[in-house]
Amino acid sequence: MPTWILAAVSLPGLYGIVRGITLWPDLPALPRLRAWLGWTQVALTVAFVAVCLVVAWPKA
C-alpha cells in the first residue's frame, strides 16, 4: 500500500486530534449540550484513528 494512501486516510483523524486538543481545556466549562458534542467528537476521533491504524498500518 502506498504511503500517500495511509497519509490521506489519516488526515481527518489528525484534524480531529488537533481540534480535540484545542477543545479539551474548554470541555468542563461548556454548557451541557456543547460539552456532550465535544466529548462525542473526541470519542469518534479516537475510534476513527484506531480503525485507520488497524486497517492501514499492517499493510503499509
N, C-alpha and C positions, 0 to 999 in steps of 0.2 A: 504494500500500500504506500503510495507516495506521501511524503511528509506534509505536502501542502494540503492534502485532504484532512489529515489529522488537525492541522492548524485551523482550517476553515470550520471544522466541526466544533473545535474548542472555543472559537471566538465568542459565541453567545454565552457560554459558560463563564468565560473570563470577564465579559461585560457584567454579568450578574454578580460575580465575586466583587468586582470594583464597586458596583452600585451598592451591594450589600455592606461593604466596608464603610462606605460613606454614610449609609443609613444607620449602621449599627449603633452609634452613640445616641441617636435620637429615638430609638425604638421604645425604651421605657417611658419616655416623656410624651409620646404621641397619643392622641385620642384612641379609644379602644378599636374602632374600625380601621383606622390607618395603621395602628400597630399590628393588628391581625394581618393586614395585607402585606406589611413589611416582613413579618415572620414567615408568611406563606412564600414570599419571594425568596427569602433565604433558604427555606427548605427545598423549594423547587430547583434552585440553582445548585445546591449540593447534590440533589438527586440527578440532575442533568449531567453534571461533571462526572459523577460516579458511573453513570451509564456510558458516557463517552470513553472513559478510561477502560471499562470492562470490554467494550466493543472494539475500540480502535487501537488501544495501546499494544495488545499482544500481536496484532497484525502489522504494526509499523516497522 
